[in-house]
Amino acid sequence: MKHTRFMETALGLIEISEIDGFVTELFFAKNTQKTADGSQTPVLKEAERQITEYLSGKRKVFDLPLAADGTDFQKVIWEALRKIPYGETRSYKQVAEMIGKPKASRAVGMANNKNPILIVTPCHRVIGANGKLVGYAAGLAVKEKLLKLEQAHANS
């Protein structure tokens, strides 16, 4: 059974979903009409705690059970994204190189676009080859705030 919770943050409303003990979705809710089932499972409670710590600059690495729905290729990309260190960025080409497919920059971008577990799978750390911020499901303003947050706390 799917359980969903919402949490208010300085960056906006975050929706977190869990199925069978695994976080399956984490994104910025566009619909302000909350449709949570009201349950607070241990996994959702822990996810909320870790997101709160992250947004306050206290957490740099997440330790949550994840089960993102995607293709095998997308899952490889999402795993690579979780290896990008806190406070650092990589280009789409660099991520493609990380998975041994240096010509797959465009496919990396498409996988980033389908990432269902934002922040924890840090697609916000992927930028254009020219160093510019490009594409983010929650908008470039949120991406910029996440990167600035990490840069401010990277050495603490």
C-alpha positions as CSV (number, residue, x, y, z in Angstrom):
1,M,0.0,0.0,0.0
2,K,1.2,3.5,-0.9
3,H,1.6,5.9,2.0
4,T,2.1,9.7,1.4
5,R,3.1,12.6,3.6
6,F,3.6,16.2,2.9
7,M,6.1,18.5,4.6
8,E,6.3,22.3,4.5
9,T,9.8,23.6,3.8
10,A,11.3,27.0,3.0
11,L,11.6,25.8,-0.6
12,G,8.0,24.7,-0.9
13,L,5.8,21.8,-0.2
14,I,7.5,18.4,-0.5
15,E,5.5,15.2,-1.1
16,I,7.1,11.9,0.0
17,S,5.6,8.5,-0.8
18,E,6.5,5.1,0.5
19,I,5.5,1.6,-0.6
20,D,6.4,-1.5,1.4
21,G,9.1,0.2,3.5
22,F,10.8,2.0,0.5
23,V,10.7,5.6,-0.5
24,T,9.3,5.6,-4.0
25,E,8.8,9.3,-4.6
26,L,10.0,12.6,-3.3
27,F,9.2,15.8,-5.1
28,F,8.0,19.4,-4.8
29,A,4.2,19.2,-4.8
30,K,2.7,21.4,-7.5
31,N,-0.8,20.7,-6.4
32,T,-1.4,22.5,-3.1
33,Q,-4.4,20.3,-2.3
34,K,-2.8,17.6,-0.1
35,T,-3.9,14.1,-0.8
36,A,-1.9,12.3,1.9
37,D,-3.4,9.2,3.5
38,G,-2.6,10.6,6.9
39,S,-0.4,7.7,8.0
40,Q,3.1,8.2,9.4
41,T,5.1,5.1,8.7
42,P,8.6,4.7,10.2
43,V,10.1,5.2,6.7
44,L,8.2,8.4,6.1
45,K,9.1,9.7,9.5
46,E,12.8,9.0,8.9
47,A,12.6,10.6,5.4
48,E,11.1,13.7,6.9
49,R,13.8,13.8,9.5
50,Q,16.6,13.4,7.0
51,I,15.2,16.0,4.6
52,T,14.8,18.5,7.5
53,E,18.5,17.8,8.5
54,Y,19.6,18.2,4.9
55,L,17.7,21.5,4.5
56,S,19.3,22.9,7.7
57,G,22.8,22.0,6.4
58,K,23.3,19.2,9.0
59,R,23.0,16.2,6.7
60,K,25.2,15.6,3.6
61,V,24.4,11.9,2.9
62,F,21.0,10.2,2.9
63,D,20.4,6.7,4.4
64,L,17.0,5.8,3.2
65,P,15.6,2.6,1.6
66,L,14.8,3.6,-2.0
67,A,12.7,1.9,-4.7
68,A,12.4,4.3,-7.7
69,D,10.3,3.0,-10.6
70,G,12.2,3.3,-13.8
71,T,14.1,1.5,-16.6
72,D,17.3,-0.3,-15.8
73,F,19.2,2.5,-17.6
74,Q,17.5,5.2,-15.5
75,K,18.3,3.3,-12.3
76,V,22.0,3.2,-13.3
77,I,21.9,7.0,-13.8
78,W,20.1,7.6,-10.5
79,E,22.7,5.5,-8.7
80,A,25.5,7.5,-10.3
81,L,23.8,10.7,-9.2
82,R,23.9,9.5,-5.6
83,K,27.7,9.2,-5.9
84,I,28.1,12.9,-6.7
85,P,29.5,14.4,-3.5
86,Y,27.6,17.0,-1.5
87,G,28.4,20.5,-2.6
88,E,29.8,19.4,-6.0
89,T,28.3,19.4,-9.5
90,R,28.9,17.3,-12.6
91,S,27.9,17.9,-16.2
92,Y,25.7,15.6,-18.1
93,K,28.7,14.4,-20.0
94,Q,30.6,13.7,-16.8
95,V,27.7,11.6,-15.5
96,A,27.7,9.7,-18.8
97,E,31.4,9.1,-18.3
98,M,30.8,7.9,-14.8
99,I,28.6,5.1,-16.1
100,G,31.0,4.2,-18.9
101,K,28.8,5.6,-21.7
102,P,30.6,8.9,-22.7
103,K,28.3,9.6,-25.6
104,A,25.1,9.3,-23.5
105,S,24.8,12.9,-22.3
106,R,21.3,13.3,-23.8
107,A,20.1,10.0,-22.3
108,V,21.5,11.2,-18.9
109,G,19.4,14.3,-19.2
110,M,16.3,12.3,-20.0
111,A,16.9,10.0,-17.0
112,N,17.4,13.1,-14.8
113,N,14.1,14.4,-16.0
114,K,12.4,11.2,-14.9
115,N,14.0,11.1,-11.4
116,P,11.1,10.4,-9.0
117,I,13.2,10.9,-5.8
118,L,14.4,14.5,-5.8
119,I,17.1,15.7,-3.4
120,V,17.9,12.2,-2.2
121,T,18.9,11.3,-5.7
122,P,20.5,14.6,-6.4
123,C,19.8,15.5,-10.0
124,H,20.1,19.1,-8.9
125,R,23.9,18.5,-8.9
126,V,23.9,18.0,-12.7
127,I,24.6,21.1,-14.7
128,G,25.3,22.1,-18.3
129,A,28.7,21.6,-19.8
130,N,29.2,25.4,-19.7
131,G,28.5,25.5,-16.0
132,K,25.0,26.9,-16.4
133,L,22.0,25.6,-14.4
134,V,19.7,23.7,-16.8
135,G,16.5,21.9,-16.1
136,Y,15.1,20.9,-12.8
137,A,11.6,19.5,-12.1
138,A,11.0,21.9,-9.3
139,G,12.4,24.9,-11.3
140,L,15.8,26.5,-11.6
141,A,15.2,28.7,-8.6
142,V,14.9,25.7,-6.3
143,K,17.9,24.0,-8.0
144,E,20.0,27.1,-7.4
145,K,18.9,27.3,-3.7
146,L,19.8,23.6,-3.2
147,L,23.2,24.1,-4.7
148,K,23.8,27.3,-2.7
149,L,22.7,25.4,0.5
150,E,25.2,22.7,-0.2
151,Q,28.0,25.1,-1.1
152,A,27.5,27.0,2.1
153,H,27.7,23.8,4.3
154,A,30.1,21.7,2.2
155,N,33.1,22.2,4.5
156,S,31.2,22.2,7.8
